[in-house]
Structures are given as C-alpha cells and as structure tokens.
Amino acid sequence: MDNWINQKCLGSVTCMPIEEVKIGLRDINGWKLSKDFKVIFSTWKMRDFGAAIKFLNQVAEVAEMEDHHPDLYLRNYRNITVELSTHSVGGVSVNDLILAAKVNEIPKDLF
C-alpha cells in the first residue's frame, strides 16, 4: 500500500485496464471493483452518526488536497460507502487507487 500512499494524484490520466486495477487493489485492503468495472468502492459501519460525519469530513479534506473527488454515501446514519472513479475517462485510473490508499489511512471509529 505504501506504493500508492506516497504518490500524488496526477492531472492527466487514462483509464486503467481491468487487470491492472485488480492487481492494484490487492495492495489496498477493503476496496472492491464494481460489476461494470468502472468504480472501486469500500464500505464501513461507523460507531455512530458523529463518527460517520467526522470520517466523511476527513475524506473530503484528503480529496481536496489531491484534487480528486469521490462519491460519498451515508446511509442509516452510520453506514458509509466511498466510490472512486475518474469521470473524465469513464473508469478507474491510477488516481483512484492513490486516493483509496489514502482514505484507508484515515482513522475510523468503527462499530
């Protein structure tokens, strides 16, 4: 995972081949590839609503620093899903793997 964390999101990227995405995901615990191969995602169940909001705010800070923005979902007051794809290329890019690794490093107050 250090390989991804130490990188910075790039300005110009292309869609990664599916096999390369699968290989990259081996290094990033808890992330999965969507059935249509266009999104990687992870889910967490936080201790409570406050913990969920705190985590989402921290994800937003990292995303702003990287200038790469995920889709964030909060359901049932503490269930979070983070989805990453590079909309401009219509699929998963290296930026998505980099941001996934950085999201994994954010402390989580899990249920």
MODELLER restraints for C-alpha pairs under 7 A, 6 or more apart:
rsr = mdl.restraints
at = mdl.atoms
rsr.add(forms.Gaussian(group=physical.xy_distance, feature=features.Distance(at['CA:1:A'], at['CA:27:A']), mean=4.94, stdev=0.5))
rsr.add(forms.Gaussian(group=physical.xy_distance, feature=features.Distance(at['CA:1:A'], at['CA:28:A']), mean=5.74, stdev=0.5))
rsr.add(forms.Gaussian(group=physical.xy_distance, feature=features.Distance(at['CA:1:A'], at['CA:101:A']), mean=6.42, stdev=0.5))
rsr.add(forms.Gaussian(group=physical.xy_distance, feature=features.Distance(at['CA:4:A'], at['CA:97:A']), mean=6.70, stdev=0.5))
rsr.add(forms.Gaussian(group=physical.xy_distance, feature=features.Distance(at['CA:4:A'], at['CA:98:A']), mean=4.80, stdev=0.5))
rsr.add(forms.Gaussian(group=physical.xy_distance, feature=features.Distance(at['CA:4:A'], at['CA:101:A']), mean=6.03, stdev=0.5))
rsr.add(forms.Gaussian(group=physical.xy_distance, feature=features.Distance(at['CA:5:A'], at['CA:98:A']), mean=5.96, stdev=0.5))
rsr.add(forms.Gaussian(group=physical.xy_distance, feature=features.Distance(at['CA:5:A'], at['CA:101:A']), mean=5.59, stdev=0.5))
rsr.add(forms.Gaussian(group=physical.xy_distance, feature=features.Distance(at['CA:5:A'], at['CA:102:A']), mean=5.60, stdev=0.5))
rsr.add(forms.Gaussian(group=physical.xy_distance, feature=features.Distance(at['CA:7:A'], at['CA:98:A']), mean=6.53, stdev=0.5))
rsr.add(forms.Gaussian(group=physical.xy_distance, feature=features.Distance(at['CA:8:A'], at['CA:66:A']), mean=6.67, stdev=0.5))
rsr.add(forms.Gaussian(group=physical.xy_distance, feature=features.Distance(at['CA:9:A'], at['CA:66:A']), mean=5.65, stdev=0.5))
rsr.add(forms.Gaussian(group=physical.xy_distance, feature=features.Distance(at['CA:9:A'], at['CA:95:A']), mean=4.89, stdev=0.5))
rsr.add(forms.Gaussian(group=physical.xy_distance, feature=features.Distance(at['CA:9:A'], at['CA:98:A']), mean=6.61, stdev=0.5))
rsr.add(forms.Gaussian(group=physical.xy_distance, feature=features.Distance(at['CA:10:A'], at['CA:95:A']), mean=6.47, stdev=0.5))
rsr.add(forms.Gaussian(group=physical.xy_distance, feature=features.Distance(at['CA:13:A'], at['CA:93:A']), mean=6.49, stdev=0.5))
rsr.add(forms.Gaussian(group=physical.xy_distance, feature=features.Distance(at['CA:14:A'], at['CA:89:A']), mean=6.01, stdev=0.5))
rsr.add(forms.Gaussian(group=physical.xy_distance, feature=features.Distance(at['CA:14:A'], at['CA:93:A']), mean=6.02, stdev=0.5))
rsr.add(forms.Gaussian(group=physical.xy_distance, feature=features.Distance(at['CA:15:A'], at['CA:89:A']), mean=5.61, stdev=0.5))
rsr.add(forms.Gaussian(group=physical.xy_distance, feature=features.Distance(at['CA:15:A'], at['CA:90:A']), mean=6.99, stdev=0.5))
rsr.add(forms.Gaussian(group=physical.xy_distance, feature=features.Distance(at['CA:15:A'], at['CA:91:A']), mean=5.52, stdev=0.5))
rsr.add(forms.Gaussian(group=physical.xy_distance, feature=features.Distance(at['CA:15:A'], at['CA:92:A']), mean=5.49, stdev=0.5))
rsr.add(forms.Gaussian(group=physical.xy_distance, feature=features.Distance(at['CA:15:A'], at['CA:93:A']), mean=4.89, stdev=0.5))
rsr.add(forms.Gaussian(group=physical.xy_distance, feature=features.Distance(at['CA:16:A'], at['CA:92:A']), mean=5.89, stdev=0.5))
rsr.add(forms.Gaussian(group=physical.xy_distance, feature=features.Distance(at['CA:16:A'], at['CA:93:A']), mean=5.19, stdev=0.5))
rsr.add(forms.Gaussian(group=physical.xy_distance, feature=features.Distance(at['CA:18:A'], at['CA:37:A']), mean=6.78, stdev=0.5))
rsr.add(forms.Gaussian(group=physical.xy_distance, feature=features.Distance(at['CA:24:A'], at['CA:97:A']), mean=6.97, stdev=0.5))
rsr.add(forms.Gaussian(group=physical.xy_distance, feature=features.Distance(at['CA:25:A'], at['CA:31:A']), mean=6.57, stdev=0.5))
rsr.add(forms.Gaussian(group=physical.xy_distance, feature=features.Distance(at['CA:28:A'], at['CA:101:A']), mean=5.85, stdev=0.5))
rsr.add(forms.Gaussian(group=physical.xy_distance, feature=features.Distance(at['CA:30:A'], at['CA:42:A']), mean=5.94, stdev=0.5))
rsr.add(forms.Gaussian(group=physical.xy_distance, feature=features.Distance(at['CA:31:A'], at['CA:40:A']), mean=6.36, stdev=0.5))
rsr.add(forms.Gaussian(group=physical.xy_distance, feature=features.Distance(at['CA:31:A'], at['CA:41:A']), mean=5.37, stdev=0.5))
rsr.add(forms.Gaussian(group=physical.xy_distance, feature=features.Distance(at['CA:31:A'], at['CA:42:A']), mean=4.74, stdev=0.5))
rsr.add(forms.Gaussian(group=physical.xy_distance, feature=features.Distance(at['CA:32:A'], at['CA:40:A']), mean=5.38, stdev=0.5))
rsr.add(forms.Gaussian(group=physical.xy_distance, feature=features.Distance(at['CA:32:A'], at['CA:41:A']), mean=5.42, stdev=0.5))
rsr.add(forms.Gaussian(group=physical.xy_distance, feature=features.Distance(at['CA:32:A'], at['CA:42:A']), mean=6.41, stdev=0.5))
rsr.add(forms.Gaussian(group=physical.xy_distance, feature=features.Distance(at['CA:33:A'], at['CA:39:A']), mean=5.94, stdev=0.5))
rsr.add(forms.Gaussian(group=physical.xy_distance, feature=features.Distance(at['CA:33:A'], at['CA:40:A']), mean=4.49, stdev=0.5))
rsr.add(forms.Gaussian(group=physical.xy_distance, feature=features.Distance(at['CA:33:A'], at['CA:41:A']), mean=6.55, stdev=0.5))
rsr.add(forms.Gaussian(group=physical.xy_distance, feature=features.Distance(at['CA:34:A'], at['CA:40:A']), mean=5.95, stdev=0.5))
rsr.add(forms.Gaussian(group=physical.xy_distance, feature=features.Distance(at['CA:38:A'], at['CA:85:A']), mean=6.47, stdev=0.5))
rsr.add(forms.Gaussian(group=physical.xy_distance, feature=features.Distance(at['CA:38:A'], at['CA:90:A']), mean=6.74, stdev=0.5))
rsr.add(forms.Gaussian(group=physical.xy_distance, feature=features.Distance(at['CA:38:A'], at['CA:91:A']), mean=4.13, stdev=0.5))
rsr.add(forms.Gaussian(group=physical.xy_distance, feature=features.Distance(at['CA:38:A'], at['CA:92:A']), mean=5.68, stdev=0.5))
rsr.add(forms.Gaussian(group=physical.xy_distance, feature=features.Distance(at['CA:39:A'], at['CA:83:A']), mean=6.40, stdev=0.5))
rsr.add(forms.Gaussian(group=physical.xy_distance, feature=features.Distance(at['CA:39:A'], at['CA:84:A']), mean=5.59, stdev=0.5))
rsr.add(forms.Gaussian(group=physical.xy_distance, feature=features.Distance(at['CA:39:A'], at['CA:85:A']), mean=4.91, stdev=0.5))
rsr.add(forms.Gaussian(group=physical.xy_distance, feature=features.Distance(at['CA:39:A'], at['CA:91:A']), mean=6.28, stdev=0.5))
rsr.add(forms.Gaussian(group=physical.xy_distance, feature=features.Distance(at['CA:39:A'], at['CA:92:A']), mean=5.98, stdev=0.5))
rsr.add(forms.Gaussian(group=physical.xy_distance, feature=features.Distance(at['CA:40:A'], at['CA:83:A']), mean=5.78, stdev=0.5))
rsr.add(forms.Gaussian(group=physical.xy_distance, feature=features.Distance(at['CA:40:A'], at['CA:84:A']), mean=5.29, stdev=0.5))
rsr.add(forms.Gaussian(group=physical.xy_distance, feature=features.Distance(at['CA:40:A'], at['CA:85:A']), mean=6.62, stdev=0.5))
rsr.add(forms.Gaussian(group=physical.xy_distance, feature=features.Distance(at['CA:41:A'], at['CA:81:A']), mean=6.82, stdev=0.5))
rsr.add(forms.Gaussian(group=physical.xy_distance, feature=features.Distance(at['CA:41:A'], at['CA:82:A']), mean=5.50, stdev=0.5))
rsr.add(forms.Gaussian(group=physical.xy_distance, feature=features.Distance(at['CA:41:A'], at['CA:83:A']), mean=4.34, stdev=0.5))
rsr.add(forms.Gaussian(group=physical.xy_distance, feature=features.Distance(at['CA:41:A'], at['CA:84:A']), mean=6.15, stdev=0.5))
rsr.add(forms.Gaussian(group=physical.xy_distance, feature=features.Distance(at['CA:42:A'], at['CA:81:A']), mean=5.66, stdev=0.5))
rsr.add(forms.Gaussian(group=physical.xy_distance, feature=features.Distance(at['CA:42:A'], at['CA:82:A']), mean=5.58, stdev=0.5))
rsr.add(forms.Gaussian(group=physical.xy_distance, feature=features.Distance(at['CA:42:A'], at['CA:83:A']), mean=6.83, stdev=0.5))
rsr.add(forms.Gaussian(group=physical.xy_distance, feature=features.Distance(at['CA:43:A'], at['CA:80:A']), mean=5.45, stdev=0.5))
rsr.add(forms.Gaussian(group=physical.xy_distance, feature=features.Distance(at['CA:43:A'], at['CA:81:A']), mean=4.31, stdev=0.5))
rsr.add(forms.Gaussian(group=physical.xy_distance, feature=features.Distance(at['CA:43:A'], at['CA:82:A']), mean=6.50, stdev=0.5))
rsr.add(forms.Gaussian(group=physical.xy_distance, feature=features.Distance(at['CA:44:A'], at['CA:79:A']), mean=5.91, stdev=0.5))
rsr.add(forms.Gaussian(group=physical.xy_distance, feature=features.Distance(at['CA:44:A'], at['CA:80:A']), mean=5.29, stdev=0.5))
rsr.add(forms.Gaussian(group=physical.xy_distance, feature=features.Distance(at['CA:44:A'], at['CA:81:A']), mean=6.62, stdev=0.5))
rsr.add(forms.Gaussian(group=physical.xy_distance, feature=features.Distance(at['CA:45:A'], at['CA:78:A']), mean=5.80, stdev=0.5))
rsr.add(forms.Gaussian(group=physical.xy_distance, feature=features.Distance(at['CA:45:A'], at['CA:79:A']), mean=4.58, stdev=0.5))
rsr.add(forms.Gaussian(group=physical.xy_distance, feature=features.Distance(at['CA:45:A'], at['CA:80:A']), mean=6.34, stdev=0.5))
rsr.add(forms.Gaussian(group=physical.xy_distance, feature=features.Distance(at['CA:45:A'], at['CA:110:A']), mean=5.77, stdev=0.5))
rsr.add(forms.Gaussian(group=physical.xy_distance, feature=features.Distance(at['CA:45:A'], at['CA:111:A']), mean=5.73, stdev=0.5))
rsr.add(forms.Gaussian(group=physical.xy_distance, feature=features.Distance(at['CA:46:A'], at['CA:52:A']), mean=5.56, stdev=0.5))
rsr.add(forms.Gaussian(group=physical.xy_distance, feature=features.Distance(at['CA:46:A'], at['CA:78:A']), mean=5.12, stdev=0.5))
rsr.add(forms.Gaussian(group=physical.xy_distance, feature=features.Distance(at['CA:46:A'], at['CA:79:A']), mean=6.29, stdev=0.5))
rsr.add(forms.Gaussian(group=physical.xy_distance, feature=features.Distance(at['CA:46:A'], at['CA:109:A']), mean=5.67, stdev=0.5))
rsr.add(forms.Gaussian(group=physical.xy_distance, feature=features.Distance(at['CA:46:A'], at['CA:110:A']), mean=4.10, stdev=0.5))
rsr.add(forms.Gaussian(group=physical.xy_distance, feature=features.Distance(at['CA:46:A'], at['CA:111:A']), mean=4.95, stdev=0.5))
rsr.add(forms.Gaussian(group=physical.xy_distance, feature=features.Distance(at['CA:47:A'], at['CA:78:A']), mean=6.92, stdev=0.5))
rsr.add(forms.Gaussian(group=physical.xy_distance, feature=features.Distance(at['CA:47:A'], at['CA:109:A']), mean=5.73, stdev=0.5))
rsr.add(forms.Gaussian(group=physical.xy_distance, feature=features.Distance(at['CA:47:A'], at['CA:110:A']), mean=4.84, stdev=0.5))
rsr.add(forms.Gaussian(group=physical.xy_distance, feature=features.Distance(at['CA:47:A'], at['CA:111:A']), mean=4.02, stdev=0.5))
rsr.add(forms.Gaussian(group=physical.xy_distance, feature=features.Distance(at['CA:48:A'], at['CA:78:A']), mean=5.45, stdev=0.5))
rsr.add(forms.Gaussian(group=physical.xy_distance, feature=features.Distance(at['CA:49:A'], at['CA:77:A']), mean=5.23, stdev=0.5))
rsr.add(forms.Gaussian(group=physical.xy_distance, feature=features.Distance(at['CA:49:A'], at['CA:78:A']), mean=5.09, stdev=0.5))
rsr.add(forms.Gaussian(group=physical.xy_distance, feature=features.Distance(at['CA:51:A'], at['CA:109:A']), mean=5.92, stdev=0.5))
rsr.add(forms.Gaussian(group=physical.xy_distance, feature=features.Distance(at['CA:52:A'], at['CA:78:A']), mean=5.39, stdev=0.5))
rsr.add(forms.Gaussian(group=physical.xy_distance, feature=features.Distance(at['CA:55:A'], at['CA:108:A']), mean=6.56, stdev=0.5))
rsr.add(forms.Gaussian(group=physical.xy_distance, feature=features.Distance(at['CA:59:A'], at['CA:103:A']), mean=6.23, stdev=0.5))
rsr.add(forms.Gaussian(group=physical.xy_distance, feature=features.Distance(at['CA:63:A'], at['CA:69:A']), mean=5.21, stdev=0.5))
rsr.add(forms.Gaussian(group=physical.xy_distance, feature=features.Distance(at['CA:70:A'], at['CA:82:A']), mean=6.49, stdev=0.5))
rsr.add(forms.Gaussian(group=physical.xy_distance, feature=features.Distance(at['CA:70:A'], at['CA:83:A']), mean=5.65, stdev=0.5))
rsr.add(forms.Gaussian(group=physical.xy_distance, feature=features.Distance(at['CA:70:A'], at['CA:84:A']), mean=4.95, stdev=0.5))
rsr.add(forms.Gaussian(group=physical.xy_distance, feature=features.Distance(at['CA:71:A'], at['CA:82:A']), mean=5.90, stdev=0.5))
rsr.add(forms.Gaussian(group=physical.xy_distance, feature=features.Distance(at['CA:71:A'], at['CA:83:A']), mean=5.07, stdev=0.5))
rsr.add(forms.Gaussian(group=physical.xy_distance, feature=features.Distance(at['CA:71:A'], at['CA:84:A']), mean=6.48, stdev=0.5))
rsr.add(forms.Gaussian(group=physical.xy_distance, feature=features.Distance(at['CA:72:A'], at['CA:81:A']), mean=6.07, stdev=0.5))
rsr.add(forms.Gaussian(group=physical.xy_distance, feature=features.Distance(at['CA:72:A'], at['CA:82:A']), mean=4.87, stdev=0.5))
rsr.add(forms.Gaussian(group=physical.xy_distance, feature=features.Distance(at['CA:72:A'], at['CA:83:A']), mean=6.51, stdev=0.5))
rsr.add(forms.Gaussian(group=physical.xy_distance, feature=features.Distance(at['CA:73:A'], at['CA:80:A']), mean=5.53, stdev=0.5))
rsr.add(forms.Gaussian(group=physical.xy_distance, feature=features.Distance(at['CA:73:A'], at['CA:81:A']), mean=5.10, stdev=0.5))
rsr.add(forms.Gaussian(group=physical.xy_distance, feature=features.Distance(at['CA:73:A'], at['CA:82:A']), mean=6.43, stdev=0.5))
rsr.add(forms.Gaussian(group=physical.xy_distance, feature=features.Distance(at['CA:74:A'], at['CA:80:A']), mean=4.72, stdev=0.5))
rsr.add(forms.Gaussian(group=physical.xy_distance, feature=features.Distance(at['CA:74:A'], at['CA:81:A']), mean=6.73, stdev=0.5))
rsr.add(forms.Gaussian(group=physical.xy_distance, feature=features.Distance(at['CA:84:A'], at['CA:96:A']), mean=5.57, stdev=0.5))
rsr.add(forms.Gaussian(group=physical.xy_distance, feature=features.Distance(at['CA:85:A'], at['CA:91:A']), mean=5.45, stdev=0.5))
rsr.add(forms.Gaussian(group=physical.xy_distance, feature=features.Distance(at['CA:85:A'], at['CA:92:A']), mean=4.88, stdev=0.5))
rsr.add(forms.Gaussian(group=physical.xy_distance, feature=features.Distance(at['CA:85:A'], at['CA:93:A']), mean=6.99, stdev=0.5))
rsr.add(forms.Gaussian(group=physical.xy_distance, feature=features.Distance(at['CA:85:A'], at['CA:96:A']), mean=5.96, stdev=0.5))
rsr.add(forms.Gaussian(group=physical.xy_distance, feature=features.Distance(at['CA:86:A'], at['CA:92:A']), mean=5.67, stdev=0.5))
rsr.add(forms.Gaussian(group=physical.xy_distance, feature=features.Distance(at['CA:86:A'], at['CA:93:A']), mean=6.08, stdev=0.5))
rsr.add(forms.Gaussian(group=physical.xy_distance, feature=features.Distance(at['CA:86:A'], at['CA:96:A']), mean=6.92, stdev=0.5))
